[in-house]
């Protein structure tokens, strides 16, 4: 046995290599030499030795990030004043991630290929940052802050949970408690466990590889990840390489996978779902290297077999299970406290805790010269002519802007579903842009939601087609799991996306979408804005036309919640007809880094707006529909298609009695909000145009909105500054098995309620506007049906 192999087999500190691992690694090394990826077996083992030292040094740094205010590269013990007054960190999970991420970096050096990475457990970011800093894989702002040897590492541990703020209130340090845009190569925050599991298979393009680190706790809670083999196809997707870090613990209790029975049962479950599970020692970084390599070989062989007609989809997806103990390598491993602060006390004030810190960090310390040599062995990017991991293909995704279809507007007065505009446009968009991978997220019924052409052209992706609307290569991801289908589009940052669902069910997508939205906003704030093509989430079969399905199907929360996000990355629009839907779509698909909530009726509606008017609505978010001179004029503001119809009826009744009015349709309320920062200010309507559309000269105003009135009014304080002369009507949480008029009446949103609101504001006798029967209906004492036809 050569000396270098013997040296590697000795391990380092807590890192030990079993006989089985040694055999597997040697076989891999010989194969890499045969393929010409490594010049000789000695060079291969030099990198494996470097991996052990990098892993130990990163674990050493991780525990310093939790507890210490400084590092000592000479390995001397820290004093009491060197420890944080208030330690903080997700220490156990980060320690478990160190060998995984270090192996990922080392495998890239071994094969000369920069893979992408994804981590579901974003709270383990200390592992990522520690290794990135040690290997020099940083964005410029981190390089400036942390790239200066011992001083830089000291700054790193001080900034971790340092809570320092800039003058504008933002975090002062280019660091976070979870994956963030400062994290080199980071794709998602991972603060919401379970979303990485749903997204990773939809991320890589052919020829790309994505190593995904997953949580055993999330696996017990997010079952949509079981469907990954149903979606993967080699012709349009690169290699998904899932690795579960099975440390057996959540925050304060053991997971089911923390037992042998649970782990065995999970492997059988994976097999039944179409995975090829590979269990291995997650304490040894060498086994991560080997298993990821082995997973790639297996999946490549299966893809070739499919192409040759020897296999059929779904093929078995290799799935690594790295069994380990939470917090391995430091005091308190495999205990509940390992999740956060494993030491029994704060070493800043407790001598015993300081002694334990010193005892357990000593085996992890790597002499500076040896560490420098290890880092150099793994910094092979220049020699191999490959990009840093921070610049991997997924992290720098920038698809070309699509060729747009010609817009074919419908004549005013035409009756058809506004969803038809979306249906026709998206099919033509996909046809014109074959290089942009299409994904449609569908938790409901596409045909029912009037996306029949989308269904016919793109088809449900299935393993065993039963009809003409299904195909093995279909682009529509269909499952009765809103989080899973929206994640298909969130993951597809390389192409064209569309999600459509019942409005009430869109609420289940909120967590996933908000994670995507806030990450995009943070990317913009650090000067590296997201470059994926914007796309719409269509909330159709919406509250006001879904009365037949009980109140569970009547919920305006989705639009309301997204209105709360920053308007430059989260747009919420309420197009009222075919033409206004159509006019919005080019601007959506020609922009980048935005999620657009489109609340669209699916029933047939009369086309109200000309092409020019629809373009103005898309450009400015509002338009004057009609106005007439008269006494005591009122500003009528409609937001939503059904609401526009009711205010048109209200305007007629008011005008019959000589009341003047201006009726404005407000398609995009967020354009009129009070800007919360300079980025949002750039996305809003100018004060001049706002005042031209909504002049303050009107003594009274009545608004009828699709959403809850309190939310609508709250977002538009400049539009509704006076409670005494302005009223907003909207969804009041009333519903049931009703038709569209019944929904309007139940929520006091009919034309007659709008007229009554004006009379109350103007302190005018209601009898001049409504008949006795109509007044009784509005008062809740008569027959509601008298208001159906004014």
C-alpha positions in Angstrom: 0.0 0.0 0.0 1.4 3.4 -0.9 2.0 5.9 1.8 -0.5 8.4 0.4 -3.3 5.8 0.5 -2.3 4.8 4.0 -2.4 8.4 5.1 -5.9 8.9 3.7 -7.2 5.7 5.4 -6.1 7.1 8.7 -8.8 9.7 8.4 -8.7 13.0 10.4 -10.1 13.7 13.8 -13.6 12.3 14.0 -13.6 11.5 10.3 -12.9 7.8 9.8 -13.0 5.6 6.7 -14.4 2.0 6.9 -13.1 -0.9 4.9 -16.1 -0.7 2.6 -15.5 3.0 2.0 -11.9 2.4 1.3 -12.7 -0.2 -1.3 -15.3 1.9 -3.0 -13.1 5.0 -3.1 -10.1 3.1 -4.5 -12.3 1.7 -7.3 -13.6 5.2 -8.0 -10.1 6.6 -8.1 -9.0 4.0 -10.6 -12.0 4.7 -12.8 -11.3 8.5 -12.8 -7.8 7.8 -13.9 -9.0 5.5 -16.7 -11.3 8.2 -17.9 -8.6 10.8 -17.9 -10.3 12.9 -15.2 -7.3 12.5 -12.8 -3.7 12.1 -14.0 -2.9 9.3 -11.5 -4.1 7.7 -8.3 -1.7 9.7 -6.2 -3.3 13.0 -7.3 -6.7 11.4 -6.6 -5.8 10.5 -3.0 -4.2 13.9 -2.5 -7.6 15.4 -3.1 -9.3 12.9 -0.8 -6.9 13.8 1.9 -7.6 17.5 1.3 -11.3 16.7 1.6 -10.8 15.3 5.1 -8.9 18.3 6.2 -11.4 20.7 4.6 -14.3 18.9 6.3 -12.6 19.1 9.8 -11.6 22.7 9.4 -15.1 23.7 8.3 -16.7 21.8 11.3 -14.2 23.7 13.5 -15.3 27.0 11.9 -19.0 26.1 12.2 -18.9 25.7 16.0 -16.9 29.0 16.2 -19.7 30.7 14.2 -22.1 29.6 16.9 -20.1 30.3 20.0 -17.1 32.5 19.3 -16.3 36.1 18.6 -12.9 35.3 17.2 -10.8 32.4 15.7 -7.3 31.5 16.5 -5.7 29.8 13.5 -2.8 28.6 15.7 -5.2 26.4 17.6 -4.7 28.0 21.0 -7.7 27.9 23.4 -10.1 30.8 23.5 -10.6 32.9 26.6 -13.9 33.8 28.1 -14.0 37.2 26.4 -13.5 35.5 23.0 -17.0 33.9 23.2 -20.3 35.5 22.3 -22.5 36.9 25.0 -25.5 35.4 23.2 -24.5 32.4 21.1 -26.9 31.3 18.3 -26.9 28.9 15.4 -28.5 25.7 14.0 -25.3 23.9 14.9 -26.2 20.3 14.6 -27.7 20.5 11.2 -24.8 22.6 9.9 -22.2 20.1 11.2 -24.1 17.3 9.4 -24.0 19.4 6.2 -20.3 20.1 6.3 -19.1 16.6 5.0 -21.9 16.7 2.4 -21.1 20.1 0.9 -17.3 19.6 1.2 -17.7 16.4 -0.8 -19.8 18.2 -3.4 -17.0 20.7 -3.9 -14.3 18.0 -3.9 -16.2 15.9 -6.5 -16.3 18.9 -8.8 -12.5 19.1 -8.5 -12.1 15.4 -9.1 -14.2 15.4 -12.3 -13.6 18.9 -13.6 -17.3 19.7 -13.7 -19.0 22.4 -11.7 -22.4 21.0 -10.6 -25.1 23.0 -9.0 -26.3 22.5 -5.5 -29.6 23.0 -3.6 -30.2 22.6 0.2 -33.7 22.2 1.7 -32.5 22.8 5.2 -31.5 26.4 4.7 -30.9 26.9 8.4 -27.7 24.9 7.9 -26.1 27.7 5.9 -23.2 28.0 8.3 -21.7 24.8 6.7 -22.0 26.4 3.2 -20.5 29.7 4.2 -17.7 28.1 6.2 -16.6 26.0 3.2 -17.1 28.8 0.7 -14.9 31.1 2.7 -12.2 28.5 3.2 -12.2 27.6 -0.5 -12.6 31.2 -1.8 -15.9 30.5 -3.4 -17.5 33.9 -2.6 -19.4 36.8 -4.1 -17.4 40.1 -4.1 -19.0 41.4 -0.9 -18.2 38.3 1.1 -14.7 38.2 -0.4 -14.1 41.7 0.8 -15.5 41.0 4.3 -14.2 37.4 5.0 -11.4 36.7 2.6 -8.5 38.0 4.7 -7.2 35.0 6.5 -7.6 34.9 10.3 -9.0 38.5 10.4 -11.6 37.5 7.8 -12.7 34.4 9.6 -13.0 36.4 12.8 -15.2 38.8 11.0 -17.3 35.9 9.7 -17.9 34.5 13.2 -18.7 37.9 14.6 -21.2 38.6 11.7 -23.0 35.3 12.1 -26.1 36.1 14.1 -24.5 39.5 14.8 -27.7 41.4 14.1 -25.9 44.5 12.9 -28.0 46.9 10.9 -27.3 49.4 8.2 -28.8 52.9 8.4 -31.8 51.9 6.3 -32.6 49.0 8.6 -31.2 46.3 6.4 -28.8 43.7 7.6 -25.3 45.2 7.6 -23.4 41.9 7.1 -23.3 40.0 3.8 -24.4 36.9 5.7 -27.6 35.4 7.0 -29.1 32.7 9.2 -30.4 30.9 6.1 -29.3 30.6 2.5 -29.6 34.1 0.9 -28.4 35.9 -2.1 -25.0 36.4 -0.5 -24.6 32.6 -0.3 -22.4 31.7 -3.2 -24.4 29.4 -5.5 -27.6 29.5 -3.4 -30.9 29.0 -5.2 -33.6 29.1 -2.5 -33.7 30.1 1.2 -34.7 26.7 2.5 -36.4 28.3 5.4 -39.6 26.5 4.7 -38.8 22.8 4.8 -40.2 20.6 2.0 -40.0 23.0 -0.9 -36.6 21.9 -2.2 -38.0 18.3 -2.3 -40.7 19.5 -4.7 -38.6 21.8 -6.9 -35.3 20.1 -7.5 -36.4 17.7 -10.3 -37.7 20.6 -12.4 -34.5 22.7 -12.1 -31.6 21.3 -14.3 -31.6 21.4 -18.0 -30.2 18.5 -20.1 -26.4 18.2 -19.5 -26.6 19.8 -16.0 -26.4 18.1 -12.7 -28.0 19.2 -9.4 -26.9 17.8 -6.1 -29.8 18.4 -3.7 -29.4 18.0 0.1 -32.7 17.1 1.8 -34.1 16.9 5.3 -35.4 13.7 6.9 -37.9 15.8 8.9 -39.3 17.3 5.8 -39.6 13.9 4.2 -42.1 12.9 6.8 -44.2 16.0 6.3 -44.0 16.8 2.5 -45.2 13.8 0.6 -45.2 15.5 -2.8 -41.5 14.7 -3.1 -42.5 11.0 -3.6 -43.6 11.8 -7.1 -40.2 12.9 -8.5 -39.8 9.8 -10.7 -43.2 10.6 -12.3 -41.9 13.9 -13.6 -38.2 13.2 -14.6 -37.5 12.9 -18.3 -34.0 12.9 -19.7 -34.9 14.7 -22.9 -35.8 18.0 -21.2 -34.2 17.7 -17.7 -30.7 17.3 -16.4 -29.7 15.0 -13.5 -31.5 15.4 -10.2 -29.3 13.9 -7.5 -31.1 13.9 -4.1 -29.2 13.2 -0.9 -31.1 13.0 2.3 -29.2 14.0 5.5 -30.8 11.5 7.8 -29.6 12.7 11.2 -32.7 11.3 13.0 -33.9 14.4 14.7 -36.1 17.4 14.3 -35.8 20.3 16.6 -36.8 18.6 19.8 -37.7 15.0 18.9 -36.5 12.0 17.0 -37.7 11.5 13.5 -39.1 8.2 12.3 -36.0 7.8 10.3 -34.0 8.0 13.5 -34.7 4.3 14.1 -33.5 1.3 12.2 -37.1 0.3 11.5 -38.0 3.8 10.3 -35.0 3.9 8.0 -35.7 0.5 6.6 -39.3 1.3 6.1 -38.4 4.6 4.3 -36.2 2.8 1.9 -39.0 0.4 1.0 -41.3 3.4 0.6 -38.8 5.0 -1.8 -38.6 1.8 -3.8 -42.3 1.7 -4.1 -42.3 5.3 -5.4 -39.8 4.6 -8.1 -36.6 5.6 -6.4 -33.3 3.6 -6.1 -32.2 4.3 -2.5 -28.6 4.0 -1.5 -27.9 4.2 2.2 -24.4 5.2 3.3 -22.4 6.6 6.2 -23.1 10.3 6.3 -20.3 11.0 8.8 -17.7 10.3 6.1 -17.2 12.9 3.3 -15.6 10.3 1.1 -18.9 8.3 1.0 -20.7 11.4 -0.2 -18.2 11.7 -3.1 -18.6 8.1 -4.0 -22.4 8.0 -3.7 -23.0 11.1 -5.8 -20.7 9.7 -8.5 -22.4 6.4 -8.4 -25.8 8.0 -8.6 -24.7 9.9 -11.7 -23.5 6.6 -13.4 -26.7 4.8 -12.6 -29.0 7.6 -13.9 -26.9 8.1 -17.0 -27.1 4.4 -17.8 -30.9 4.4 -17.4 -31.4 7.4 -19.6 -29.4 5.7 -22.3 -31.5 2.5 -21.9 -34.6 4.6 -22.4 -33.2 6.1 -25.5 -32.4 2.7 -26.8 -35.9 1.4 -26.0 -34.7 -1.0 -23.3 -36.4 0.9 -20.5 -39.5 3.0 -20.2 -40.5 5.9 -17.9 -40.6 6.2 -15.1 -37.0 5.1 -14.5 -35.7 4.6 -11.0 -34.1 7.8 -9.6 -31.0 7.2 -7.4 -31.6 8.6 -3.9 -28.8 8.8 -1.4 -29.6 8.4 2.3 -26.7 9.7 4.5 -27.4 8.3 7.9 -25.6 10.2 10.6 -26.1 11.6 14.1 -27.2 15.2 14.6 -24.3 17.3 15.5 -21.7 14.6 14.6 -18.2 15.7 15.5 -18.9 17.9 18.4 -20.2 17.7 22.0 -23.9 16.8 22.4 -24.2 14.8 19.2 -27.5 12.9 18.8 -29.2 14.9 21.6 -32.1 17.4 21.3 -29.8 20.3 22.2 -27.6 19.5 19.2 -30.1 21.3 17.0 -29.2 24.7 18.3 -26.7 25.0 21.2 -25.1 21.7 22.1 -22.9 22.8 25.0 -24.6 22.6 28.4 -23.9 26.3 29.1 -22.6 29.5 27.5 -18.7 29.3 27.4 -18.6 33.1 27.8 -19.6 32.7 31.4 -19.0 29.0 32.1 -15.5 27.4 32.5 -16.8 23.8 32.0 -18.5 24.8 28.7 -15.2 26.5 27.6 -13.3 23.3 28.5 -15.7 21.2 26.5 -15.4 23.6 23.5 -11.7 23.3 23.6 -11.7 19.6 24.0 -14.1 19.0 21.0 -12.6 21.6 18.7 -9.0 20.4 19.1 -9.4 17.3 16.9 -11.1 19.4 14.2 -8.3 22.0 14.0 -6.1 21.9 11.0 -2.6 23.4 11.0 -2.7 26.5 8.8 -0.1 25.4 6.3 -1.7 22.0 5.9 -5.1 23.6 5.4 -3.7 25.9 2.8 -2.3 23.0 0.9 -5.6 21.2 1.1 -7.4 24.2 -0.2 -5.0 24.5 -3.1 -5.5 20.9 -4.0 -9.2 21.5 -4.4 -9.1 24.9 -6.1 -8.8 23.5 -9.6 -11.1 25.8 -11.5 -8.5 27.5 -13.6 -6.6 24.3 -14.5 -9.9 22.6 -15.5 -11.3 25.7 -17.2 -14.5 25.7 -15.2 -16.5 28.3 -13.3 -16.6 28.7 -9.5 -19.5 26.9 -7.8 -21.0 30.4 -7.0 -21.4 30.7 -10.8 -22.9 27.3 -11.6 -25.4 27.1 -14.4 -28.5 27.2 -12.2 -27.3 30.1 -10.1 -26.6 32.2 -13.2 -29.7 31.2 -15.1 -30.7 33.8 -17.8 -33.0 32.4 -20.5 -33.4 34.5 -23.6 -36.5 36.7 -23.8 -39.2 34.9 -25.8 -40.5 35.7 -29.2 -44.1 37.0 -28.6 -47.2 36.0 -30.5 -49.1 38.6 -32.4 -52.0 39.9 -30.3 -55.4 39.4 -31.7 -57.9 41.4 -29.8 -61.7 40.8 -29.8 -64.2 43.5 -30.8 -66.0 45.2 -27.9 -69.3 43.4 -27.2 -67.9 39.9 -28.0 -68.9 37.4 -25.3 -66.3 34.8 -24.3 -64.2 33.7 -21.3 -61.3 36.0 -20.4 -59.4 32.7 -19.8 -59.5 32.0 -23.5 -57.0 34.8 -24.0 -54.5 33.1 -21.7 -55.2 29.8 -23.4 -54.5 31.0 -26.9 -51.5 33.2 -26.0 -49.6 30.6 -24.0 -50.0 27.8 -26.7 -48.6 30.2 -29.3 -45.9 31.4 -27.0 -44.7 27.9 -26.4 -44.9 27.1 -30.2 -42.7 30.1 -31.0 -40.1 29.3 -28.4 -39.2 25.6 -28.6 -35.8 26.3 -26.8 -37.6 27.5 -23.7 -38.8 24.6 -21.6 -42.5 24.9 -20.9 -44.1 23.9 -17.6 -47.8 24.2 -16.6 -48.7 23.7 -12.9 -52.2 22.2 -12.6 -53.9 21.1 -9.4 -57.4 21.4 -10.8 -59.1 20.9 -14.2 -57.6 22.7 -17.1 -60.6 22.1 -19.3 -63.0 23.4 -16.6 -60.7 26.5 -16.2 -61.0 27.1 -20.0 -57.4 26.1 -20.8 -58.4 23.5 -23.4 -55.8 24.4 -26.0 -53.1 24.3 -23.4 -54.3 20.8 -22.5 -54.5 19.7 -26.1 -51.1 21.0 -27.0 -48.9 20.4 -23.9 -50.7 17.4 -22.3 -50.5 16.0 -18.8 -47.2 14.3 -18.0 -47.9 10.7 -17.1 -46.2 7.3 -17.2 -49.0 5.4 -18.9 -51.2 7.6 -21.1 -54.9 6.8 -21.2 -56.2 9.5 -23.5 -55.1 12.1 -26.0 -54.7 14.7 -23.3 -51.9 12.6 -21.7 -48.3 11.9 -22.7 -45.1 10.5 -21.3 -43.4 13.8 -22.5 -46.2 16.1 -21.5 -45.4 19.5 -20.0 -48.4 19.8 -17.7 -47.6 18.8 -14.1 -50.9 17.7 -12.6 -51.4 16.6 -9.0 -54.0 17.3 -6.3 -51.2 19.1 -4.4 -51.0 22.8 -5.0 -47.5 23.1 -3.5 -46.2 20.4 -5.8 -47.5 21.8 -9.0 -46.5 25.4 -8.3 -43.0 24.1 -7.4 -42.7 22.7 -10.9 -42.9 26.2 -12.2 -40.8 27.7 -9.4 -38.1 25.2 -10.3 -38.3 25.8 -14.0 -36.2 29.0 -14.0 -35.0 28.1 -17.5 -38.3 28.5 -19.4 -41.9 29.4 -19.8 -44.3 28.8 -16.9 -48.0 29.0 -16.2 -50.0 28.0 -13.1 -53.8 28.0 -13.0 -56.0 27.0 -10.1 -59.2 27.8 -8.3 -58.7 31.0 -6.4 -59.5 29.4 -3.1 -57.0 26.7 -3.6 -54.2 29.1 -4.6 -53.8 29.8 -0.9 -52.0 26.5 -0.5 -49.3 27.8 -2.9 -48.6 30.9 -0.8 -45.6 29.6 1.2 -43.7 28.4 -1.9 -44.4 31.5 -3.9 -43.5 33.9 -1.1 -40.2 32.1 -0.7 -39.5 32.6 -4.4 -40.7 36.3 -4.3 -38.6 37.4 -1.3 -35.5 35.6 -2.6 -35.9 37.5 -5.9 -36.3 40.7 -4.1 -33.2 40.1 -2.0 -31.3 39.3 -5.1 -32.2 42.7 -6.6 -31.2 44.4 -3.4 -27.7 42.9 -3.5 -27.2 44.0 -7.1 -27.7 40.6 -8.7 -31.4 40.6 -9.8 -33.1 37.3 -10.7 -33.1 36.6 -14.4 -35.7 34.0 -14.8 -38.7 34.9 -17.0 -41.7 36.2 -15.0 -44.8 34.2 -15.1 -48.5 34.3 -14.0 -50.4 32.4 -11.4 -54.0 32.4 -12.6 -56.6 32.5 -9.8 -59.7 31.6 -11.7 -63.0 29.8 -10.8 -62.8 32.6 -8.4 -64.8 33.7 -5.3 -67.6 35.5 -7.0 -68.4 32.8 -9.6 -67.8 29.8 -7.4 -70.8 29.9 -5.1 -72.1 26.5 -6.1 -69.2 24.8 -4.2 -69.8 26.2 -0.7 -67.7 28.7 1.2 -64.6 26.6 1.2 -64.3 27.6 -2.5 -64.8 31.3 -1.8 -61.6 32.9 -0.6 -59.8 36.1 -1.7 -56.8 35.5 0.6 -54.4 34.7 -2.2 -54.6 38.1 -4.0 -54.6 39.9 -0.6 -51.5 38.1 0.6 -49.5 38.8 -2.6 -50.6 42.5 -2.4 -48.6 42.6 0.8 -45.4 41.7 -1.0 -43.3 44.3 -2.8 -45.0 45.5 -6.0 -41.8 45.4 -8.1 -41.6 41.6 -7.7 -45.1 40.6 -6.8 -47.9 42.0 -9.1 -51.6 41.4 -8.5 -53.9 42.2 -11.4 -57.7 41.8 -11.9 -58.3 41.9 -15.7 -62.0 42.1 -16.4 -62.3 40.8 -19.9 -60.6 39.0 -22.8 -58.7 42.0 -24.1 -57.4 43.2 -20.7 -56.0 39.7 -20.0 -54.4 39.6 -23.5 -52.7 43.0 -23.1 -51.1 42.0 -19.8 -49.3 38.9 -21.1 -46.5 40.4 -23.3 -45.3 42.5 -20.4 -45.3 39.5 -18.0 -43.3 37.2 -20.2 -40.9 40.0 -21.3 -39.9 40.8 -17.8 -37.7 39.0 -15.3 -38.0 38.0 -11.6 -41.7 38.7 -11.1 -44.6 36.5 -10.0 -47.9 37.9 -11.3 -51.2 36.9 -9.6 -53.9 37.2 -12.2 -57.4 37.0 -10.8 -59.4 36.1 -13.9 -63.1 35.0 -14.3 -63.6 31.8 -16.3 -67.2 32.4 -17.3 -68.1 34.2 -20.5 -68.0 37.9 -20.1 -68.8 40.8 -22.5 -65.6 42.3 -23.9 -65.6 45.9 -22.5 -62.2 47.4 -23.4 -60.8 48.2 -26.8 -57.2 47.2 -27.7 -56.1 50.7 -26.8 -57.9 50.7 -23.5 -56.6 47.3 -22.6 -53.0 48.5 -23.3 -53.6 51.4 -21.0 -54.8 49.2 -18.3 -51.7 47.0 -18.7 -49.5 50.1 -18.7 -51.0 52.1 -15.9 -53.2 49.7 -14.0 -56.4 51.8 -14.2 -58.6 53.6 -16.7 -61.7 55.9 -16.8 -64.6 53.7 -18.0 -67.3 56.4 -18.1 -68.1 59.8 -16.6 -71.1 62.2 -16.6 -71.6 65.6 -15.2 -74.1 66.2 -12.5 -74.7 67.4 -8.9 -72.8 66.0 -5.9 -70.5 63.9 -8.1 -69.1 60.7 -6.9 -65.9 58.8 -7.8 -66.8 55.1 -8.4 -63.9 52.7 -8.3 -64.4 49.1 -9.6 -61.8 46.4 -8.9 -62.9 43.0 -10.4 -65.0 42.0 -13.4 -68.2 41.3 -11.4 -67.7 44.5 -9.5 -67.4 46.5 -12.6 -70.7 45.3 -13.8 -72.4 46.2 -10.6 -70.9 49.7 -10.5 -72.0 50.3 -14.1 -75.5 49.5 -13.0 -75.1 51.8 -9.9 -73.8 54.6 -12.1 -76.9 54.4 -14.3 -79.2 54.7 -11.3 -77.3 57.6 -9.9 -77.2 59.4 -13.2 -80.9 59.0 -13.6 -81.3 61.2 -10.5 -78.9 63.8 -11.8 -75.8 62.7 -9.7 -72.5 63.1 -11.5 -69.9 60.4 -11.5 -66.6 59.1 -12.8 -66.3 55.3 -13.1 -62.7 54.1 -13.0 -61.6 50.5 -13.4 -58.7 49.7 -11.1 -57.0 46.6 -12.5 -53.8 46.7 -10.5 -54.3 48.2 -7.0 -50.6 47.9 -6.1 -49.7 50.6 -8.6 -51.4 53.2 -6.4 -49.9 52.2 -3.0 -47.6 54.3 -0.9 -44.0 53.1 -1.9 -42.1 51.4 0.8 -38.7 51.8 -0.8 -37.0 53.0 -3.9 -37.4 49.7 -5.8 -41.1 49.7 -5.2 -41.4 53.4 -6.1 -40.1 52.7 -9.5 -42.9 50.2 -10.1 -45.8 52.6 -9.2 -47.9 55.0 -11.1 -46.6 58.6 -11.1 -48.5 61.0 -8.8 -49.5 63.0 -11.8 -51.2 60.1 -13.5 -52.7 58.9 -10.3 -54.3 62.3 -9.7 -55.5 62.5 -13.3 -57.3 59.2 -12.9 -58.5 59.7 -9.4 -58.9 63.5 -8.9 -59.4 64.7 -5.3 -62.1 67.1 -6.5 -64.7 64.4 -6.1 -66.4 65.0 -2.7 -67.4 61.3 -2.4 -66.1 58.0 -3.5 -67.4 54.5 -3.4 -65.3 51.4 -4.3 -66.4 47.9 -5.0 -63.5 45.4 -4.8 -63.0 41.7 -5.5 -61.1 41.3 -2.2 -61.9 42.2 1.4 -62.6 45.9 1.7 -60.4 46.4 4.7 -57.4 45.0 2.8 -58.2 47.0 -0.3 -58.5 50.3 1.6 -55.5 49.6 3.7 -53.2 49.2 0.7 -54.4 52.4 -0.8 -54.3 55.1 1.9 -53.7 57.9 -0.6 -56.8 56.9 -2.5 -59.1 56.7 0.6 -57.9 59.2 3.2 -61.4 60.1 4.5 -63.6 57.6 6.2 -66.6 60.0 6.3 -66.8 60.6 2.6 -65.4 57.4 1.2 -66.6 53.8 1.4 -65.3 50.5 0.2 -67.5 47.4 -0.4 -66.1 43.9 -0.9 -65.9 40.3 0.2 -67.2 40.1 3.8 -66.6 36.4 4.4 -70.1 35.6 3.5 -71.0 32.8 1.1 -72.4 29.3 0.7 -74.2 27.5 -2.1 -75.2 30.5 -4.1 -75.0 31.9 -7.7 -72.9 34.9 -8.6 -75.7 37.4 -7.8 -76.3 35.5 -4.5 -72.6 36.0 -3.6 -72.8 39.7 -4.4 -75.9 40.1 -2.3 -74.6 38.1 0.6 -71.5 40.4 0.8 -73.6 43.6 0.3 -71.8 44.2 -3.0 -74.7 44.7 -5.5 -75.3 47.9 -7.4 -78.0 48.8 -4.9 -75.6 48.5 -2.0 -73.2 50.8 -3.9 -76.0 53.3 -4.4 -77.0 53.1 -0.7 -73.4 53.7 0.2 -73.4 56.9 -1.8 -76.6 58.1 -0.3 -75.2 57.5 3.2 -72.0 59.4 2.4 -73.8 62.3 0.7 -76.4 62.3 3.5 -79.1 62.1 0.9 -82.5 60.4 1.1 -82.2 56.9 -0.3 -85.8 57.0 -1.5 -84.8 59.1 -4.5 -82.6 56.3 -5.8 -84.3 53.1 -4.8 -87.8 51.8 -4.8 -89.4 50.6 -1.5 -88.8 47.0 -2.5 -85.2 47.7 -3.4 -84.7 49.5 -0.1 -86.1 46.6 1.8 -83.8 44.2 0.0 -80.7 46.3 0.8 -81.8 46.5 4.4 -82.1 42.8 4.6 -85.9 42.8 5.1 -87.1 42.1 1.6 -86.6 39.8 -1.4 -83.0 39.9 -2.7 -84.2 39.0 -6.2 -85.7 42.4 -6.8 -82.1 43.6 -7.2 -81.1 41.2 -9.9 -82.4 43.4 -12.7 -82.5 47.1 -11.9 
